[in-house]
Amino acid sequence: MSDEPVLSIESLVTEFRTEAGVVRAVDCVSFHLPKGKTLGVVGESGCGKSVTALSVMRLIQNPPGRIAGGRIVYQGKDLLDLPEPEMRKIRGNKISMIFQEPMTSLNPVFTVGEQVAEAVRLHQKKGRREALAQAVEMFRLVGIPSPEERVRAYPHQLSGGMRQRVMIAMALSCHPDVLIADEPTTALDVTIQAQILELLARLQRELGMSILLITHDLGVVAETCEEVVVMYAGRVVERATAQRLFASPRHHYTAGLLRSVPSFDQAGETRKNGRLQEIPGMVPPLHLLPAGCKFQDRCGAAQPKCREIEPHLAPAKPDGHLVRCHFPVEARA
């Protein structure tokens, strides 16, 4: 596996018209997804993670939304320039997505086997019987027991974990180069979460695909991702390898996220007598973003410069993290 990007997002801007005016849900976001690797995109709800994923798939509903600028490059082609018929050949075929809530993503009036087979018929031009046989094989691949029987089940007849496996089978039915997983373990208990993550890791090894993992769960990121993009208020505020990010976060928001999850020191004791440290305040509404740094009102290290000038995403010394901060957290040894 090389580090050559299979998907490049460059200065992506996605806007929405609201009663308060036009807001940027994604503001000049850039990152690259290497071939065969997993890139995590993390941040609080409303930071722009899912909108970024939907922009890649060109599934932003217009109106009220639109992709206002930037490039999304796959195999040398800017997806934003493709006519819709060409994009349909890529969407669900070469670039697939697992949506956040499988119960609302699956059609309740068709069997799950028919829904997986439909993707195969559409993109691979196979007959109904052959497509259904491939659906059975995909169910077997993702660990659904008795796949010949399960293909005849309706979504309401399956558990949450099984529905999520159906979504993964559907996304992988055409062997995509890129899999976008939007909160793939949300609303699943921890045992099923672990099974789904292990399933994705195994399928990635077997199929060689790249995964764009969108999540707010830093534990999932630590287990699965080689590189991490941290988003806040529609912007990338830090980007680094997972190992460096967890060892030495440089943006105050990233450091706050890491302090707000349970962890143990080398002696096995939780930090600060077991109390978690929340990030004060709330993410500001997109139509009321402050001038300067967008994190300033929640940052204990904010200085006058932060309130006047928005920092650029730039390498921080000495470790080379890309960080959007005038006064980054001091690097740890």
ABEGO torsion letter per residue (X at the ends): XBABBABBBBGBBBBBBBAAEBBBABBGBBBBBBBGBBBBBBEBBGAGAAAAAAAAAGABBOOABBBABEBBBBGGBBAAABBAAAAAAABGAABBBBBABAAAABBAABBAAAAAAAAAAAAAGBBAAAAAAAAAAAAAAAGBBGAAAAAABBAAABBAAAAAAAAAAAAAAAGBABBBBBGAABGBBAAAAAAAAAAAAAAAAAAGBBBBBBBABAAAAAAABABBBBBBGGBBABBBBAAAAAABBABAAAAAAAAABBBBBAAGBBBGGGBBBBBBEBBBBAAABBBEBAAAAABAABBAAAAABBBBBBBBOAAGBBBBBABBBBBBX
